[in-house]
Amino acid sequence: MKKFITLLTISFIWAADGPKIYISSDMEGVVGAVTGEQMGPSGFEYQQFREFMTAEVNAAIEGARSAGAGEILVADSHGNGQNLLIDKLPKDVKIVRSWPRPLDMVGGLDDSFDGIIFLGYHASSDNLTGVRAHTFSSGRLTSVKLNGMPVTEGAWNAAIAGELGVPVIMVSGDDAAVEEVSSLVGNVEGAVVKWALSFHSATTLQPDAAYDLIRDKAARAVKNIKKYKPYKVKNPVTVEMGFKNYRPVEILNYLSLFERTSSHTIRFSAKTMEEAAQIITFVLMYGGGSSTP
């Protein structure tokens, strides 16, 4: 028994000193998710899909830990930022919740992390396929371009992480989402849990099969973490945002930071990805007035 306890202690110390991993978890790319009925509190399947989302995160944690990962930070990065069932996550994991927060979907990320995992991600608004494909806001934006190239949330967050020297090591979601991130970021473990048929339809794995896949891919990603390279974009960056409504573009054009390039499009420049992320967070979240806690 003494020998067993000693080995357990050594194993714990080794894991605690292992690679520090960040997990950004979205919901549109979760196994089986296809419509708004799974995505928010008003949907009749939302509570069930909170369970699925949480289980996918736990599978990634289990896989990462089996390969020697140490500290893990999880960001709830969908909708209201309060989707994960935090009491069902390991007690030594910290969670980032709700909005607004610096760096948005990767809030809390810094250069101390060794790798980042994107779970439940979806394709961009410029993608012709992909379940619930959008970038940042399906209700407000038609496109987001970074240095002239349309980007998915995964590519955008990868660029933020890359600026901090943190590589993307794994992404999960539908086939379009995984392909879109992989094509830009390069070498990354991809876990395809469903195949898009349309904006609101997919052929999907069963949840348990998805968890097994995510667990395996996370383990491979952490085991081979040295081979992944940060995705870096050239600074300063130029960002273009296409809006569904003309009004935000008209108002933003009053500020010298923004250039109105069409009736529904604005452009701005930022010195770094961090600065660009803060600008977009302000544009999408500032509502004026005041609120009472």
Legacy VTK file of the C-alpha trace (Angstrom):
# vtk DataFile Version 3.0
C-alpha trace
ASCII
DATASET POLYDATA
POINTS 293 float
0.000 0.000 0.000
2.842 2.385 0.872
4.417 1.749 -2.546
1.082 2.438 -4.263
0.632 5.743 -2.410
4.176 6.792 -3.302
3.610 6.028 -6.991
0.298 7.896 -6.911
1.986 10.916 -5.350
4.772 10.882 -7.927
2.210 10.595 -10.728
0.247 13.568 -9.375
3.360 15.731 -9.070
4.413 14.831 -12.621
0.962 15.680 -14.000
0.814 18.966 -12.092
4.123 19.953 -13.688
3.039 18.852 -17.166
1.928 21.045 -20.080
-0.450 23.836 -19.138
-3.555 23.581 -21.326
-6.310 26.057 -22.198
-9.690 24.782 -23.462
-12.108 27.145 -25.238
-15.520 25.485 -25.487
-18.276 26.549 -27.878
-21.615 24.793 -28.468
-22.577 24.866 -32.154
-19.965 22.195 -32.880
-20.997 19.873 -30.051
-22.090 16.377 -31.077
-25.695 16.351 -32.318
-26.219 20.130 -32.115
-27.972 21.428 -35.240
-30.539 24.152 -34.422
-31.359 26.856 -31.906
-33.299 24.278 -29.892
-29.985 23.086 -28.464
-28.130 26.400 -28.208
-29.800 28.510 -25.540
-32.076 28.509 -22.478
-35.280 28.814 -24.535
-34.569 25.662 -26.544
-36.342 22.471 -25.518
-33.093 20.443 -25.800
-30.773 23.016 -24.221
-30.410 21.325 -20.826
-29.517 18.022 -22.480
-26.919 19.699 -24.654
-25.374 21.440 -21.666
-24.706 17.891 -20.491
-23.169 16.961 -23.860
-21.014 20.101 -23.937
-19.769 19.428 -20.403
-19.065 15.793 -21.240
-16.994 16.819 -24.267
-14.907 19.108 -22.061
-14.437 16.326 -19.535
-13.373 13.947 -22.307
-10.756 16.441 -23.488
-9.515 16.906 -19.924
-9.286 13.148 -19.394
-7.367 12.703 -22.632
-5.017 15.576 -21.894
-4.372 14.339 -18.364
-3.701 10.800 -19.577
-0.881 12.244 -21.696
0.613 14.197 -18.791
-1.143 17.583 -18.881
-0.915 19.645 -15.732
-2.908 22.811 -15.040
-6.049 23.265 -17.164
-8.200 26.366 -17.648
-11.598 26.022 -19.367
-13.460 28.929 -20.972
-17.229 28.707 -21.446
-17.325 30.567 -24.762
-20.857 30.105 -26.078
-23.939 32.298 -25.842
-24.247 33.739 -22.363
-21.014 32.092 -21.248
-22.902 30.105 -18.615
-23.510 26.786 -20.334
-21.049 24.347 -18.775
-22.214 22.464 -15.682
-19.263 23.492 -13.581
-20.011 21.089 -10.719
-19.408 18.223 -13.140
-15.888 19.324 -14.057
-12.806 18.148 -12.115
-12.325 20.058 -8.870
-8.818 21.221 -9.772
-9.921 22.854 -13.055
-10.646 26.600 -13.196
-13.426 27.989 -15.405
-13.863 31.337 -17.176
-17.549 32.294 -17.394
-19.823 35.023 -18.783
-19.071 38.345 -20.554
-17.578 40.779 -21.281
-13.991 39.675 -20.825
-10.661 40.596 -22.392
-9.818 38.388 -25.397
-13.428 37.208 -25.555
-13.556 33.451 -26.326
-9.994 32.968 -25.066
-10.280 35.204 -22.012
-7.619 34.375 -19.418
-5.165 33.031 -21.997
-1.557 34.170 -21.601
1.940 33.101 -22.594
2.229 30.666 -19.689
0.103 28.090 -21.561
1.701 25.361 -23.653
-1.266 24.621 -25.891
-4.888 25.496 -26.597
-7.815 23.232 -27.532
-10.959 24.410 -29.333
-14.034 22.278 -28.555
-17.449 22.482 -30.213
-16.311 25.040 -32.779
-18.190 25.909 -35.980
-17.408 27.210 -39.473
-17.238 30.897 -40.395
-20.007 33.058 -41.837
-18.134 33.035 -45.180
-18.212 29.238 -45.355
-20.740 27.773 -47.796
-21.219 24.731 -45.563
-21.170 24.126 -41.835
-23.780 23.799 -39.130
-24.783 27.200 -37.708
-21.839 28.766 -39.561
-21.108 32.318 -38.387
-18.325 34.501 -37.012
-18.851 36.104 -33.585
-22.517 37.010 -34.110
-24.960 35.137 -36.342
-27.548 37.854 -35.770
-25.386 40.889 -36.528
-22.446 40.037 -38.793
-22.131 38.671 -42.323
-18.341 38.405 -42.464
-15.108 39.049 -40.583
-11.808 39.338 -42.446
-8.342 39.445 -40.934
-5.664 40.966 -43.190
-8.054 40.487 -46.106
-8.814 36.816 -45.403
-12.213 35.581 -44.143
-11.772 34.000 -40.720
-13.583 31.554 -38.518
-13.652 32.124 -34.778
-11.100 29.325 -34.562
-8.641 31.101 -36.877
-9.174 34.404 -35.051
-8.574 32.840 -31.649
-5.604 30.905 -33.035
-4.058 34.216 -34.115
-4.541 35.658 -30.614
-2.970 32.545 -29.112
-0.149 32.646 -31.648
0.716 36.197 -30.685
1.192 34.874 -27.147
3.288 31.975 -28.425
0.597 29.388 -27.706
-0.117 26.784 -30.434
-3.517 25.310 -31.261
-3.129 21.583 -30.679
-6.671 20.319 -31.265
-10.072 21.369 -32.622
-13.442 19.580 -32.547
-16.721 20.302 -34.309
-18.319 19.491 -37.642
-16.227 18.606 -40.705
-16.395 22.142 -42.139
-15.197 23.724 -38.904
-12.293 21.331 -38.435
-11.219 21.731 -42.064
-11.406 25.521 -41.905
-9.195 25.779 -38.824
-6.761 23.110 -40.011
-6.322 24.736 -43.434
-5.098 27.961 -41.821
-3.398 26.806 -38.632
-1.751 23.754 -40.203
-0.747 20.751 -38.120
-3.502 20.185 -35.523
-5.454 17.228 -34.172
-9.019 17.317 -35.526
-12.020 15.565 -33.998
-14.973 15.559 -36.415
-18.095 14.680 -34.393
-20.632 15.408 -37.177
-20.819 16.076 -40.904
-22.749 19.115 -42.130
-25.674 18.568 -44.485
-26.950 22.143 -44.275
-27.002 25.133 -41.934
-29.450 23.282 -39.690
-28.726 19.625 -40.410
-25.925 17.114 -39.938
-25.082 13.448 -39.779
-23.758 12.985 -36.260
-21.908 10.546 -34.081
-23.552 9.254 -30.928
-22.400 11.215 -27.834
-20.338 8.379 -26.332
-18.524 7.858 -29.634
-17.778 11.592 -29.784
-16.369 11.551 -26.252
-14.095 8.626 -27.124
-12.836 10.464 -30.202
-12.237 13.725 -28.333
-10.467 11.893 -25.510
-8.168 10.147 -27.977
-7.395 13.294 -29.975
-6.689 15.344 -26.835
-4.296 12.668 -25.590
-2.452 12.637 -28.920
-2.309 16.426 -28.984
-0.743 16.705 -25.533
1.572 13.739 -26.083
2.944 15.416 -29.227
2.672 18.990 -28.007
6.230 19.895 -29.008
5.448 19.464 -32.709
2.740 22.137 -32.876
3.672 25.692 -33.809
1.882 28.931 -32.927
-0.198 30.453 -35.724
1.094 33.981 -36.241
-0.283 36.765 -38.422
1.524 39.870 -39.568
1.155 42.991 -37.395
-0.310 45.529 -37.577
-3.565 43.791 -38.472
-6.426 45.028 -40.624
-9.933 43.868 -39.755
-13.065 44.144 -41.895
-16.526 43.515 -40.449
-19.665 43.108 -42.534
-22.932 43.938 -40.736
-26.455 42.803 -41.585
-27.761 46.280 -40.753
-26.364 49.575 -42.049
-26.848 51.478 -38.772
-23.817 50.202 -36.776
-21.566 50.915 -39.759
-22.948 54.428 -40.121
-22.382 55.193 -36.423
-18.930 53.599 -36.222
-17.859 55.708 -39.177
-18.199 58.784 -36.929
-15.034 57.583 -35.183
-11.683 58.118 -36.891
-10.595 54.577 -35.981
-13.094 53.141 -38.458
-13.389 53.444 -42.224
-16.702 52.742 -43.906
-15.863 50.739 -47.026
-19.451 49.974 -48.101
-22.978 50.529 -46.839
-22.654 47.534 -44.511
-18.885 47.178 -43.977
-16.300 48.861 -41.763
-12.537 48.458 -41.582
-10.040 49.247 -38.839
-6.381 48.645 -38.066
-4.819 47.520 -34.795
-1.223 47.205 -33.659
-1.736 43.692 -32.293
-4.277 40.886 -32.239
-4.961 41.674 -28.597
-5.870 45.246 -29.511
-8.028 44.038 -32.409
-9.844 41.629 -30.089
-10.596 44.386 -27.599
-11.981 46.612 -30.357
-14.307 43.892 -31.644
-15.469 43.118 -28.098
-16.342 46.784 -27.639
-18.126 47.018 -31.004
-20.292 43.963 -30.334
-20.972 44.405 -26.625
-21.207 48.102 -25.870
-24.838 49.039 -25.489
-24.662 52.409 -23.783
-26.743 53.440 -20.787
-26.311 51.703 -17.461
-27.352 48.460 -15.872
-28.190 47.404 -12.360
-26.478 44.290 -10.970
LINES 1 294
293 0 1 2 3 4 5 6 7 8 9 10 11 12 13 14 15 16 17 18 19 20 21 22 23 24 25 26 27 28 29 30 31 32 33 34 35 36 37 38 39 40 41 42 43 44 45 46 47 48 49 50 51 52 53 54 55 56 57 58 59 60 61 62 63 64 65 66 67 68 69 70 71 72 73 74 75 76 77 78 79 80 81 82 83 84 85 86 87 88 89 90 91 92 93 94 95 96 97 98 99 100 101 102 103 104 105 106 107 108 109 110 111 112 113 114 115 116 117 118 119 120 121 122 123 124 125 126 127 128 129 130 131 132 133 134 135 136 137 138 139 140 141 142 143 144 145 146 147 148 149 150 151 152 153 154 155 156 157 158 159 160 161 162 163 164 165 166 167 168 169 170 171 172 173 174 175 176 177 178 179 180 181 182 183 184 185 186 187 188 189 190 191 192 193 194 195 196 197 198 199 200 201 202 203 204 205 206 207 208 209 210 211 212 213 214 215 216 217 218 219 220 221 222 223 224 225 226 227 228 229 230 231 232 233 234 235 236 237 238 239 240 241 242 243 244 245 246 247 248 249 250 251 252 253 254 255 256 257 258 259 260 261 262 263 264 265 266 267 268 269 270 271 272 273 274 275 276 277 278 279 280 281 282 283 284 285 286 287 288 289 290 291 292
